[in-house]
Amino acid sequence: MFIGNLKIETPIFLAPMAGVCDMAYRILAHRLGCDLVYSEMVSEKGIHFRNEHTMKMLNTNPLERPIALQLFGSTPNLLAEAAKYIEAHNLADIIDINMGCPAPKIVKNHEGSALLKNPALAFDIMQAVRKAVKLPVTVKMRMGWDDAHINVVEMAHLAEEAGLDAVAVHGRTREQFYSGRANWDIIRQVKETIRIPVIGNGDVRTCEDMQKMFQETSCDAIMIGRAAQGNPWIFREMKYFWQTGKKIPPPTIAERKQLILEHLDMLIEFKGTYIGTREMRKHATWYTRGITGGAELRRLFNAAETREDFLHTLELLES
C-alpha cells in the first residue's frame, strides 16, 4: 500500500505507545516483520524549546525505517515548526498527528483526544502541518470524546480536506480509555466516506482478529498496540499469515531469552545502565507473560538494577 508517495510492503503497523515505542523496541519490531513503526508521541513545545529529553526521543536509526514520528500539541504553528524540523533533519518518513491520547495530563492542555471536541482547531492543525512539509502527513484519532459525541467521520472528512494522506481510527472514545470492546463498525463507516487510506486500530490480538478487521471494515491497514507489548513476534506471525494464510509457531523460550537480553543491551546502549535497566523491567515482565513461574520472574525483573540481575533471572527460564 501507499501512504502519500511512501510504499509500505505489508499493511500491519506498530501503533504509537508512550513508554513502549522507543528506538530499541522499534528496531526489534521492524526486524521481526513490521514494515511501518510509529514513535512515542513527541511534544511540539519540547521541540520548540529544544528540551533535552524531547530531542533524544527524535533519534531514529536506519534499521527501523520507514518510521512515522508522532507529534502532539494544540498550537498549529508550533506543530508545523516541529514537522519542518523533523523533515529538515531526515528523522522520519511520515509525520503523524496525535488526536487520540486519552491521558488526563494531555487532554487538560487541550491536546490529544481533546482536539476531537474542537474540530476547527483540529482542522487548522492538520492544514498547518500539511502545508509545512512535503512528507506524508497522517492523523490518529479516536471515534469521539464520549458516546454522546462520536464525530470521527466528520473529523476524517476534515483530515481529507486538509490534504492528509491517511487516517488511523481507534474504535474507542476517550471516555473508554482502553476498556470495553473497540467499535470496528465506526472504522468501516470512515472507510466508506473518505478516499484516503484508513488504518484500523483496536482489539487486534491474533491473526484471526487481523483477518476479521480487514473483512469487516475494508480498512487499508491495521495497527497493533497493546498486543505487541512484549511480543514483537506478533509482526512476524501476522506478516506470514497475511502472505500465506498459514500460521507459524510462537517464539520458543530460548528466543524469548535471547531477545530480552538484546532489548536490554540496546536500552543500556541508548539510555545508559541506570535508565536502561529500569525501563527494561516492564518489557521483561511482558516478554514472560504466560510462562510457568511468571509471578516470581516478574518479582525478580522488577527488582533488577543491573544487566547481571537480568542474566541471573533469565537463567531461571528453561529453554
ZAMARGU-4260 file (C-alpha; in steps of 0.2 Angstrom, whole numbers, plus 5000, padded with zeros to 4 digits):
<rodrens>
0) 5000/5000/5000 | 5005/5018/4999 | 5003/5032/5011 | 5007/5048/5001 | 5021/5043/4990
5) 5028/5030/5003 | 5026/5012/4998 | 5024/5000/5013 | 5026/4982/5009 | 5014/4974/5022
10) 4999/4984/5030 | 5002/4979/5048 | 5009/4993/5058 | 5016/4996/5076 | 5004/5008/5085
15) 5012/5023/5094 | 5013/5019/5113 | 5021/5030/5126 | 5034/5021/5136 | 5035/5007/5123
20) 5039/5013/5106 | 5056/5019/5109 | 5070/5016/5096 | 5076/4999/5104 | 5058/4992/5103
25) 5055/4999/5085 | 5071/4991/5079 | 5066/4974/5085 | 5048/4976/5078 | 5055/4981/5061
30) 5067/4966/5061 | 5053/4954/5065 | 5042/4960/5051 | 5034/4977/5055 | 5035/4987/5039
35) 5030/5003/5047 | 5033/5008/5065 | 5027/5023/5074 | 5036/5033/5088 | 5030/5038/5105
40) 5021/5054/5104 | 5033/5069/5104 | 5029/5086/5111 | 5028/5101/5100 | 5034/5113/5114
45) 5048/5101/5118 | 5055/5103/5100 | 5052/5121/5100 | 5062/5124/5116 | 5074/5110/5112
50) 5071/5101/5128 | 5085/5088/5130 | 5073/5073/5133 | 5062/5078/5119 | 5076/5079/5107
55) 5083/5062/5112 | 5065/5055/5108 | 5068/5061/5090 | 5083/5049/5087 | 5080/5037/5074
60) 5090/5023/5066 | 5091/5016/5048 | 5087/4999/5055 | 5069/5005/5059 | 5065/5014/5043
65) 5052/5018/5037 | 5046/5027/5053 | 5031/5038/5057 | 5036/5051/5070 | 5020/5056/5080
70) 5018/5074/5086 | 5006/5080/5100 | 5001/5098/5104 | 4987/5111/5101 | 4996/5125/5093
75) 4996/5125/5074 | 5011/5135/5071 | 5022/5125/5083 | 5016/5108/5076 | 5021/5115/5059
80) 5038/5121/5065 | 5041/5103/5073 | 5036/5095/5057 | 5048/5106/5047 | 5062/5101/5060
85) 5059/5083/5058 | 5059/5084/5039 | 5074/5095/5038 | 5084/5083/5048 | 5078/5067/5039
90) 5071/5060/5055 | 5056/5052/5048 | 5046/5046/5033 | 5029/5051/5039 | 5023/5065/5051
95) 5008/5059/5062 | 4997/5070/5072 | 4990/5064/5089 | 4972/5066/5091 | 4969/5051/5101
100) 4979/5051/5118 | 4966/5050/5132 | 4979/5054/5147 | 4972/5067/5158 | 4988/5077/5158
105) 4987/5078/5139 | 4969/5082/5137 | 4969/5095/5151 | 4980/5105/5139 | 4968/5103/5125
110) 4979/5091/5116 | 4977/5073/5111 | 4959/5067/5111 | 4953/5084/5117 | 4955/5090/5100
115) 4940/5080/5095 | 4930/5092/5104 | 4937/5107/5094 | 4936/5102/5075 | 4940/5120/5069
120) 4957/5119/5079 | 4960/5101/5073 | 4957/5107/5055 | 4969/5121/5057 | 4982/5110/5065
125) 4981/5097/5051 | 4981/5110/5037 | 4996/5119/5045 | 5007/5103/5046 | 5002/5098/5029
130) 5007/5115/5022 | 5023/5115/5031 | 5031/5099/5024 | 5032/5088/5009 | 5032/5072/5019
135) 5016/5061/5020 | 5006/5068/5035 | 4993/5057/5044 | 4982/5058/5060 | 4977/5046/5073
140) 4961/5049/5082 | 4948/5040/5092 | 4930/5039/5087 | 4924/5053/5098 | 4925/5061/5116
145) 4911/5050/5123 | 4896/5040/5117 | 4886/5056/5115 | 4899/5064/5104 | 4905/5052/5091
150) 4912/5063/5077 | 4926/5053/5069 | 4918/5053/5052 | 4917/5072/5052 | 4935/5073/5058
155) 4941/5061/5045 | 4932/5072/5032 | 4942/5087/5039 | 4958/5077/5038 | 4955/5073/5020
160) 4950/5091/5016 | 4966/5097/5024 | 4976/5086/5012 | 4982/5072/5024 | 4987/5056/5017
165) 4979/5043/5029 | 4968/5042/5045 | 4971/5030/5059 | 4955/5026/5069 | 4955/5018/5086
170) 4937/5012/5089 | 4935/5018/5106 | 4930/5035/5114 | 4941/5045/5125 | 4930/5041/5140
175) 4933/5022/5137 | 4952/5024/5138 | 4956/5005/5134 | 4940/4997/5142 | 4926/4988/5133
180) 4927/4982/5115 | 4933/4993/5101 | 4919/4998/5088 | 4925/4991/5071 | 4909/4997/5063
185) 4914/5015/5065 | 4931/5011/5056 | 4920/5004/5042 | 4910/5020/5041 | 4925/5031/5040
190) 4932/5020/5026 | 4916/5021/5016 | 4916/5040/5017 | 4934/5046/5013 | 4946/5042/4999
195) 4962/5042/5008 | 4969/5026/5017 | 4961/5021/5033 | 4971/5012/5047 | 4960/5002/5059
200) 4966/5001/5077 | 4959/4992/5092 | 4957/4974/5099 | 4968/4966/5085 | 4977/4952/5095
205) 4978/4937/5084 | 4980/4933/5065 | 4961/4929/5066 | 4957/4946/5073 | 4968/4954/5059
210) 4958/4945/5045 | 4942/4949/5053 | 4946/4968/5054 | 4951/4968/5036 | 4935/4959/5031
215) 4923/4969/5042 | 4929/4986/5039 | 4938/4986/5022 | 4952/4996/5030 | 4968/4998/5021
220) 4980/4993/5035 | 4979/4988/5054 | 4989/4995/5069 | 4994/4984/5083 | 4996/4992/5100
225) 4995/4983/5117 | 4996/4965/5109 | 5013/4970/5104 | 5019/4974/5121 | 5032/4960/5125
230) 5028/4952/5109 | 5037/4959/5093 | 5035/4942/5086 | 5017/4946/5083 | 5023/4955/5067
235) 5032/4940/5061 | 5017/4929/5064 | 5004/4941/5056 | 5015/4945/5041 | 5017/4927/5037
240) 4998/4924/5039 | 4995/4939/5028 | 5006/4932/5014 | 5002/4914/5015 | 4986/4911/5025
245) 4996/4900/5037 | 5002/4901/5054 | 5019/4899/5061 | 5024/4893/5079 | 5026/4906/5093
250) 5043/4910/5099 | 5052/4897/5110 | 5059/4901/5127 | 5076/4902/5120 | 5071/4915/5108
255) 5062/4925/5122 | 5078/4924/5132 | 5089/4930/5118 | 5078/4944/5113 | 5075/4950/5131
260) 5094/4951/5133 | 5096/4960/5116 | 5082/4973/5120 | 5091/4976/5137 | 5108/4979/5129
265) 5100/4991/5116 | 5092/5001/5130 | 5108/5002/5140 | 5117/5007/5124 | 5104/5021/5120
270) 5100/5027/5138 | 5113/5021/5150 | 5113/5007/5163 | 5103/5016/5176 | 5088/5021/5164
275) 5090/5006/5153 | 5089/4993/5166 | 5074/5001/5174 | 5065/5004/5158 | 5068/4985/5154
280) 5059/4979/5169 | 5041/4982/5162 | 5047/4974/5145 | 5054/4959/5153 | 5038/4956/5163
285) 5028/4957/5146 | 5040/4946/5137 | 5037/4932/5150 | 5018/4933/5152 | 5010/4916/5152
290) 5026/4907/5156 | 5026/4895/5171 | 5033/4903/5187 | 5029/4920/5179 | 5025/4928/5195
295) 5042/4925/5203 | 5050/4930/5187 | 5041/4947/5187 | 5046/4950/5205 | 5064/4947/5201
300) 5064/4958/5185 | 5055/4972/5194 | 5069/4972/5207 | 5083/4971/5194 | 5096/4985/5194
305) 5110/4979/5183 | 5112/4968/5167 | 5119/4954/5178 | 5102/4954/5188 | 5093/4951/5172
310) 5105/4937/5167 | 5103/4928/5184 | 5084/4929/5182 | 5084/4923/5164 | 5094/4908/5169
315) 5078/4903/5178 | 5069/4901/5162 | 5071/4884/5155 | 5075/4883/5136
</rodrens>
